[in-house]
């Protein structure tokens, strides 16, 4: 009995912290999930119901009709396939190419390495919109306007991805291990593929997912470079659901709901690994 009282007193502050922690987490999750729920509510009703006050918060039964209308109005299935192809290629390219560049900046010694890395980091301060015109001129010169490679190639690597992988490789891979591999006869590619990349694979996995989601949600560059409906990505297809004079909120939200489903399924399957990779990088940092 004498030992139970101090234990019960020591648990009270911990329990109180956990209660507030869980309450804040539930509140934050509710705030983050409400836009998705509201999108589903509007997609299952119509424009008149969505704009009335007070707003309707209970889903209706119009979702199957609006989804059928989405696929019959524009080539939405083809747009989904195009988005999966473009975003998947960019995600894999981000993971591999940024890992290669990060390995070069972290573990290889060549003239101008630090200056070149500084230039790469400074490019992160340039707004993306400023690169649209020169990027379009290059794509037009190559004859790639209205093609999927015009969407894929400019997104295969990024300054943030190179910086991210360079920081991970600097802390996770020691110079002594690289030197030992060279003494054993390994060349630079073998050191990267057999030693460096397996060590930072969780970070590359997270970077690839970031690249996939960014490419999936990108609207501006596909809207500039794509002209034919059969080459639309899903974001341009949602824009094509509307005309210049009228906006059907229910139809637009139905298209957005269908476009969001692949990302939700992807997050269900890889969300735990994605969070683990981010936390690993946070603890190392």
HUGI-V916753 format. One record per residue. PSI is psi as a letter, one per 30 degrees, with the letter a starting at -180 (* if undefined). OMEGA is omega in whole degrees, -180 to 180 (NA if undefined). Layout:
PSI:OMEGA / PSI:OMEGA
This chain:
e:-178 / f:-179 / f:-177 / e:-176 / e:178 / e:179 / e:-179 / e:179 / e:-179 / f:-179 / f:-174 / e:179 / e:180 / e:179 / e:-179 / e:178 / e:180 / e:-180 / e:179 / e:179 / e:179 / e:179 / e:179 / e:179 / e:179 / e:178 / e:179 / e:179 / e:179 / e:179 / e:-179 / e:-176 / f:-176 / e:177 / e:178 / e:179 / e:180 / e:176 / e:178 / e:179 / e:-179 / e:180 / f:-179 / g:178 / b:177 / l:-176 / e:-179 / e:180 / e:-178 / f:-176 / f:-178 / l:179 / k:-6 / l:-175 / k:177 / k:-179 / g:179 / k:180 / k:177 / a:-178 / g:-176 / g:-174 / e:-180 / e:180 / e:-178 / e:177 / e:175 / e:180 / e:177 / e:-177 / f:179 / f:-178 / e:-180 / l:176 / i:-172 / e:179 / e:177 / e:178 / e:177 / e:179 / e:178 / e:-180 / e:178 / e:180 / e:-178 / e:-177 / e:179 / e:178 / e:179 / e:179 / e:178 / e:179 / e:177 / e:-177 / e:-175 / e:-174 / e:178 / e:175 / e:177 / e:-180 / e:178 / e:177 / e:179 / e:-179 / f:-175 / e:-168 / f:179 / k:-180 / j:179 / l:-177 / k:177 / g:-177 / e:-176 / e:179 / e:179 / e:178 / e:177 / e:177 / e:179 / e:-180 / e:-179 / f:179 / f:177 / f:180 / f:-179 / k:179 / k:-178 / e:-176 / f:-179 / f:-178 / f:-174 / e:-175 / e:178 / e:178 / e:178 / e:179 / e:178 / e:-180 / e:178 / e:179 / e:179 / f:-179 / g:-176 / g:180 / k:-179 / h:174 / l:-177 / f:179 / f:175 / f:177 / e:-171 / e:-171 / e:179 / f:-177 / g:-175 / f:178 / l:180 / l:179 / e:178 / e:179 / e:178 / e:178 / e:-180 / e:-177 / e:177 / e:180 / e:179 / e:-178 / e:179 / e:-177 / f:-173 / f:-176 / j:-177 / l:177 / e:180 / e:179 / e:178 / e:180 / e:178 / e:178 / e:179 / e:178 / e:178 / f:175 / g:-180 / k:175 / a:-174 / e:-180 / e:180 / e:177 / e:-180 / e:-170 / e:-175 / f:-176 / e:-172 / e:-174 / e:176 / e:-180 / e:-176 / g:-179 / e:177 / e:179 / e:178 / e:178 / e:179 / e:179 / e:177 / e:178 / e:176 / e:179 / e:179 / e:-177 / e:179 / e:179 / e:180 / e:-176 / f:-177 / k:180 / e:-169 / e:-176 / e:175 / e:180 / e:-180 / e:-167 / f:-177 / k:-179 / e:-175 / k:180 / e:-179 / f:178 / g:180 / k:164 / l:-171 / e:180 / e:177 / e:177 / e:177 / e:177 / e:-179 / f:177 / f:-177 / l:173 / a:-173 / f:-172 / f:-175 / k:178 / j:175 / j:-175 / e:180 / e:179 / e:179 / e:180 / e:175 / e:176 / e:178 / e:179 / e:178 / e:180 / f:-179 / f:-176 / e:179 / e:179 / e:178 / e:178 / e:179 / e:-179 / e:178 / e:-176 / e:-173 / g:-177 / e:-179 / e:179 / e:179 / e:179 / e:179 / e:179 / e:178 / e:-180 / e:177 / e:178 / e:-180 / e:-179 / e:178 / e:179 / *:NA
